[in-house]
Structure formats: C-alpha cells, structure tokens
Amino acid sequence: MEAMANAGALRQFERYVRENGIALEPLLDDELRAILVASATVDRVPAHALIDMMQICSVITGRADLGAAAATWANFRGAYGPLSLLWDHAPTFKDAIRVNERFVHTSNAAIALHIEDEGEELALQHLLMIPLRYGGSQFIEASITLDLRIARLVLGESWSPVRIEFDHPAPSNTRCHRTIFRCPLEFGADRNAMIIRRSDFTRPSASGNPHMFAYLEKHLESLARDLPIDLQYEVEQIVTANITDGRATLNQVAHALAMSERTLQRQLSAFGTNFATILDRVRQRIVVEYFRTERRPNIIQLAHRLGYSDATSASRYLKRHFNAGARVLRNLEVEARTRIAG
C-alpha cells in the first residue's frame, strides 16, 4: 500500500514557494504535477510528493534552508490535519510528542518519530520510512522545525533545544538555520533528531488544557482507525530507529513488540515478507539517501549507519545489492543531481 499524506501540507508548500517567486509546476515531472493539481480538491496525496517537491525546489533555487523556512512560515491549522488540533491544548511537551509519535502517520505516513532516552536528555528522532527519488533532507529539516514550533507553543517562544542533529552535510551558509533553531547544530550526525532536556519534556504548559486534550485525542483515535499501521510498518520503524546502534536484530525487535521471534516471523509471513527482507529494505534506503546527500562519502561512516562493525561488511553489501562500490554510487548521484539542476 502506498504511503499517503494530508494534502493540506502540500497546498501550503505551494503557497509558500509561490509567495517566494518560485514557479513550482515547471520544475515537476508529469506525476508530481498531476499530484499537485489534485491536491487542490482531495484530502490525501502520495506521501513522497511533498518530500520530492521540497528537494527539487531546494536544488533548483540553491536554497539549503528551504524546508526549515517553509515549516517556519506554514500555518499549523491548515497543513497538518486533525493532529494539529491537539497541540494548543497539550499539558506538556511530552504529551504533544506522545500523540505525534502515535498519530504522525495520519499526517504523513512517510515519516515516523522515535524517542530515545539518554538520561538527562531525550532525543526526538525523525525517521524517513519510504524510498525517495531525490533525497529527503529538506523534508527532515521541515519536520524537525515543526517539532520545534510545537515545543515553543507549549514551553514559550524563548525556549530552545539542547542541539539539533542532521545526518546530511552542512550547507555553505547556516544563518537561517541558526536563526530558527537558536541552539548548536550538528550536521553529518548519525541521526536526525532534536535533543531536549528531560526537565523541559515534562514541564507543565501555562496554556495546557488536559480535559480538551483528552477529548481531542479520543477523536483522533477514531479517525486513525481508518488509517491503521500494519506490522510491517512497525517493524520497519523499530529497525530504522535502532540500526546504527546494532539493536535492529530479530530478537530485539520482537521484544519491542512484546512477541516471540517465531510469532513475529509468522505474522510477517502473512504479509509475504520476513524480518531479513525488511532489514535489507531499510539498509537500501539508507545507502541511497547517504549517497544523495554526502559530498565526501566515507565507507566507515556508512558501515556504522548500516549497523555493521567494519567497513568490509559495508563494501560487500554495496557490491551484493547495488553491484557497485562507493565511488560509482557517488558518481551516479552527482549525475542525477546535475540533471535536476539542469
């Protein structure tokens, strides 16, 4: 089943680029142009469309801050569907993120959220869940910017995270990023995440309304029944969140889902797949995204992102699944990006 997204976000992005003097339709192929036209009258569109359009516009215009800037400009209420109704009433940022983590697929099924407990700090990871033609760095920046805006809605406009981590390289100019995030930025990291203090996560909001929040959450639960998450998606989400730490094993994923390894494999077989296939799908997506964004590929770094302990295993993986080494893959991605810009 194709991952879908709320069409409101695409409509808002079209307005943003138009207001910034960018003619969007001439930049798109026939498929994306048809989706853009349809978004004016439908509720949901293929999830990859907004991600592709953001990346194309960034490359064409040379604006490496386009995703973050668009998310800063966007209207909460018009872009993110029923999920956005809860944010005003969240008693704490923890509550806002809890519902986002649970229901983000109702807004855009191409992304998942994962909270990593790191003691006095928490990492709010953003995980891309679908393969992309042009890369997803701009959408990731937009998604993390949205979480930042939600945090400031709950905790106050003066609030800032401990730091922001992006797995793509730093742009030549980070002035816009620094203005938006107002905290240390780490590019070329192992993950895409906003790091916050544990105390901020649970600090009560001055404007929170627990009763209204609970009412709206129940309403969202009823809407989400029409957009269920299947087991494959859950497994892929857990694998994506844990692969760099070497914790994306059958045993550990089964444990996270509170079932035995045998039960997990049996249930996956009902979907015509298995754990090894899903793990491989995640690794292939990581490889493609890495070579699309990394200007100086490093096989040791890639091995870590793939969950391998040594570069030799990563090299074997590239040759087995892509029939090419790192240099060839990098050259192909450079050629593809040049075609977009041309």
Phi, psi and omega in degrees: 000134182287137177293135183240165182217158174295130184289344182300322180295323179291320178297320179293321179295321177300317179295321181298310182293326179296317179294338178262016173077021180256122175276108190284313188304317180297343181275349191257154172280178186299320182296310182294324179295320179294321178294319179298316179297316182294331184299341180290339187232357181244163180273329185226147181225163176305134188295331183290340190298308180298320181296314178298316182296319177299316183292318179298312181298322179297316181293314184295318184273346183073017180264100180286350180257011190298317182297312180295319180294319180296320180289330176291323181284328191299149174276121179312310191291329186270345192254336194239013172070198185301333181302326184292341181294335184280332193298322179299331189257003184298125178296327178216165175295328177302318179295317179299316181289325179300314180288327176297315180299322184281325190241009183301331180297338178287338177269312177204113183284359179280350183229150176227156179246146179217129180261122179255120180279119181235041177083247180283351179235157176233139178253121178264096184277144175245124188240122174282133190247002181227153174289146183231147183283326189240359183104164185233016186297321181291321178293321177300314179297321178295319182294317179291325175298321177299315178299323177298316180295322178295317179300317181288333174296321183275318190257352179109150185294339181278353184289146174220149177286172175293315176191167175241136178242130174238141180274357177264162183294158178289141173288169181293333180229120182250018184301314180297318179300316181294325178294319182287311190272330178052047178199168176301141179243133177241112176262159182071024180280178179277352186208170172249112189203152169253124182261127182231161176285142179301321181297326178289328183299325186251002181293129182297143176277141180292335184248009182293149179226092185303323183290315178294322179299314180296321179297313182291327178295320177296321178297318180294324177302318181292322178292324183291341179298334178277353181228062186291153174265127179270171185297322179303316181296316180299315180297316181297323178296315180295318178298313181300319183288334190243000189294321183292335180271003181073018183256012180267058179256161179303315182300314185286326177291318177299319178298317180297332180265005177059045176214166179282163177300317181297317180296318180299312180297322180295318180289325177293326180296334177293337176268003181077029181216184177208175185297318181300322180294318179293317178302317180294323179296319178296315181297319179297320178295320178297317180299311183299313181295322181298313182284344175281333187250333186275119180284330179234082183301140180233116186296331177291316178297317179297319179303317179298316181293333179274355179086018178262152181269352181212157183292330181299320179296321179293319178298317178297321180297315180299316182290325182286319187258340181239356179054036182200158174269178184299319183295317180297315180298319179298317180297322179296320180291322177299317178298318180296317180293324178296321178296321178297312183294333181282000000 
